[in-house]
Amino acid sequence: MMLQEFWKKIQKKIKEVYDFLTHEQEMFYYASSLSFYTIFALIPLLLIVFSVMLNFPNFRDRVNEFKVFILSNILPAHTEIISSFLDTFMKNSSKLGVMGLIYIAFTSLMFFRNYEYITSKMFNSKPRKFFDSLVVYWAMMTLFPIAFFMSIYFSKEVQGVFKDKVNGLFFPDVLLWLGTCVLFLILFQISANKLLNKKALVFTSFASASIWYLFKWGFVYYVSYNKTYPTLYGSVSVLLILMLWIYISWLILLFGMRSCEAFISNFGKNEKSHQTLK
């Protein structure tokens, strides 16, 4: 009898933790929603990123190198196909006209508003006002590429310095991992729209980035050896693989944000106690 009660308590506790981390299982729908908006906003956002990059003379000669690197993180497999799509889009970008610019503005705006709403749910915080969120995320779109390209440039320089000593294999991977961790940390802090416990922020952001990095390697291995998608869907399989990887990436990011909130609020118990006191 006591064993059954103990087991029921464990099951109840596991369910409470699971429901909190997945936001009553709504996280899976949130990840799907963000994936949907990402598919439409991806090319316009990349266009903005590369446009910012082309304004810096030192980076113009490395456009293709950076493009391959960025796309390899967005889609670890079949990078060359997505790259050809992006090249075609960039060549035709001058012919967009007013409607094209409206489309880019609309898709970007919808993506960021959806992201703002979902991340506020993950951190149990209030969403920013429309113009505040517009300023914040537009600043992110312009400043992040600069910081990102500087980190890659620094990585290349370090690789050249240590090439003879360690064959240039170890440092680039470590620097890219650290860059990913810092990017997750900044995203967590900005998205939360409230002060976060520093220890919880650093731990969950670095853990989430590490999990994402491991999943990227595993995803490349999975796509390389699993021929089911190409066999069944042919060339359309590239789009399906892209959607799957984007969904997994959003799921990892949202789970990391929710885990950060779990450490801070003790799985929602601290907030409940504050509400009771009020």
Backbone hydrogen bonds, N-H to C=O, Kabsch-Sander energy under -0.5 kcal/mol:
donor,donor_aa,acceptor,acceptor_aa,energy
5,E,1,M,-2.1
6,F,2,M,-2.4
7,W,3,L,-2.3
8,K,4,Q,-2.4
9,K,5,E,-2.2
10,I,6,F,-2.0
11,Q,7,W,-2.5
12,K,8,K,-2.5
13,K,9,K,-2.5
14,I,10,I,-2.7
15,K,11,Q,-2.3
16,E,12,K,-2.3
17,V,13,K,-2.4
18,Y,14,I,-2.7
19,D,15,K,-3.0
20,F,16,E,-2.1
21,L,17,V,-2.7
22,T,18,Y,-2.1
23,H,20,F,-1.2
24,E,19,D,-4.0
26,E,22,T,-0.6
26,E,23,H,-1.6
27,M,22,T,-2.5
28,F,25,Q,-0.5
30,Y,26,E,-2.4
31,A,27,M,-2.7
32,S,28,F,-1.6
33,S,29,Y,-2.5
34,L,30,Y,-2.6
35,S,31,A,-2.1
36,F,32,S,-2.2
37,Y,33,S,-2.2
38,T,34,L,-2.3
39,I,35,S,-1.9
40,F,36,F,-1.1
41,A,37,Y,-2.2
42,L,38,T,-2.2
45,L,41,A,-2.4
46,L,42,L,-2.6
47,L,43,I,-2.3
48,I,44,P,-1.9
49,V,45,L,-2.3
50,F,46,L,-2.7
51,S,47,L,-1.9
52,V,48,I,-2.3
53,M,49,V,-2.0
54,L,50,F,-2.2
55,N,51,S,-0.6
55,N,52,V,-0.9
56,F,53,M,-1.8
59,F,56,F,-1.7
60,R,56,F,-0.7
60,R,57,P,-0.7
61,D,57,P,-0.6
62,R,59,F,-1.2
63,V,60,R,-1.2
66,F,62,R,-2.6
67,K,63,V,-2.7
68,V,64,N,-2.4
69,F,65,E,-1.7
70,I,66,F,-2.8
71,L,67,K,-2.6
72,S,68,V,-1.9
73,N,69,F,-0.9
73,N,70,I,-0.9
74,I,70,I,-1.8
75,L,71,L,-3.4
81,I,78,H,-0.6
82,I,78,H,-1.3
83,S,79,T,-2.4
84,S,80,E,-1.8
85,F,81,I,-1.8
86,L,82,I,-2.3
87,D,83,S,-2.4
88,T,84,S,-2.1
89,F,85,F,-2.2
90,M,86,L,-2.6
91,K,87,D,-2.1
92,N,88,T,-1.6
93,S,90,M,-0.6
95,K,92,N,-1.6
96,L,93,S,-1.4
100,G,96,L,-1.1
101,L,97,G,-1.8
102,I,98,V,-2.4
103,Y,99,M,-2.3
104,I,100,G,-2.3
105,A,101,L,-2.5
106,F,102,I,-2.7
107,T,103,Y,-2.9
108,S,104,I,-2.1
109,L,105,A,-2.3
110,M,106,F,-2.7
111,F,107,T,-2.2
112,F,108,S,-2.3
113,R,109,L,-2.4
114,N,110,M,-2.1
115,Y,111,F,-2.5
116,E,112,F,-2.6
117,Y,113,R,-2.1
118,I,114,N,-2.3
119,T,115,Y,-2.6
120,S,116,E,-1.6
121,K,117,Y,-1.2
122,M,118,I,-1.8
123,F,119,T,-1.9
124,N,121,K,-0.5
125,S,120,S,-2.3
133,S,129,K,-2.8
134,L,130,F,-2.0
135,V,131,F,-2.2
136,V,132,D,-2.3
137,Y,133,S,-2.6
138,W,134,L,-1.8
139,A,135,V,-2.0
140,M,136,V,-1.9
141,M,137,Y,-2.0
142,T,138,W,-1.2
143,L,139,A,-3.0
144,F,140,M,-2.3
146,I,142,T,-0.7
147,A,143,L,-2.4
148,F,144,F,-3.2
149,F,145,P,-2.9
150,M,146,I,-2.1
151,S,147,A,-2.0
152,I,148,F,-2.0
153,Y,149,F,-2.5
154,F,150,M,-2.5
155,S,151,S,-2.3
156,K,152,I,-2.5
157,E,153,Y,-2.1
158,V,154,F,-2.5
159,Q,155,S,-2.4
160,G,156,K,-1.9
161,V,157,E,-2.0
162,F,158,V,-2.5
163,K,160,G,-0.5
166,V,162,F,-2.6
167,N,163,K,-1.0
168,G,162,F,-1.0
169,L,166,V,-1.4
170,F,166,V,-0.5
173,D,169,L,-0.7
174,V,170,F,-1.9
175,L,171,F,-2.8
176,L,172,P,-2.4
177,W,173,D,-2.2
178,L,174,V,-2.7
179,G,175,L,-2.6
180,T,176,L,-2.2
181,C,177,W,-2.3
182,V,178,L,-2.6
183,L,179,G,-2.2
184,F,180,T,-2.3
185,L,181,C,-2.4
186,I,182,V,-2.5
187,L,183,L,-2.4
188,F,184,F,-2.7
189,Q,185,L,-2.2
190,I,186,I,-2.7
191,S,187,L,-2.6
192,A,188,F,-1.9
193,N,189,Q,-0.9
201,L,197,N,-2.8
202,V,198,K,-2.8
203,F,199,K,-2.5
204,T,200,A,-2.4
205,S,201,L,-2.1
206,F,202,V,-2.3
207,A,203,F,-2.4
208,S,204,T,-2.5
209,A,205,S,-2.3
210,S,206,F,-2.1
211,I,207,A,-2.4
212,W,208,S,-2.6
213,Y,209,A,-2.2
214,L,210,S,-2.3
215,F,211,I,-2.6
216,K,212,W,-1.9
217,W,213,Y,-1.7
218,G,214,L,-2.4
219,F,215,F,-2.7
220,V,216,K,-2.1
221,Y,217,W,-2.0
222,Y,218,G,-2.5
223,V,219,F,-2.7
224,S,220,V,-2.1
225,Y,221,Y,-1.8
226,N,222,Y,-2.1
227,K,225,Y,-0.8
231,T,227,K,-1.9
232,L,228,T,-2.4
233,Y,229,Y,-2.9
234,G,229,Y,-0.5
234,G,230,P,-1.4
236,V,233,Y,-1.5
237,S,234,G,-1.5
238,V,235,S,-1.2
239,L,236,V,-0.7
240,L,236,V,-1.6
241,I,237,S,-2.8
242,L,238,V,-2.2
243,M,239,L,-2.5
244,L,240,L,-2.3
245,W,241,I,-2.4
246,I,242,L,-2.4
247,Y,243,M,-2.2
248,I,244,L,-2.4
249,S,245,W,-2.5
250,W,246,I,-2.4
251,L,247,Y,-2.3
252,I,248,I,-2.3
253,L,249,S,-2.3
254,L,250,W,-2.9
255,F,251,L,-2.3
256,G,252,I,-2.1
257,M,253,L,-2.1
258,R,254,L,-2.5
259,S,255,F,-2.2
260,C,256,G,-2.0
261,E,257,M,-2.0
262,A,258,R,-1.9
263,F,259,S,-2.1
264,I,260,C,-1.8
265,S,261,E,-2.8
266,N,262,A,-0.9
267,F,262,A,-1.9
269,K,266,N,-1.2
270,N,265,S,-2.5
272,K,268,G,-1.7
273,S,269,K,-2.1
274,H,270,N,-1.9
275,Q,271,E,-2.2
276,T,272,K,-1.9
277,L,273,S,-2.1
278,K,274,H,-2.0
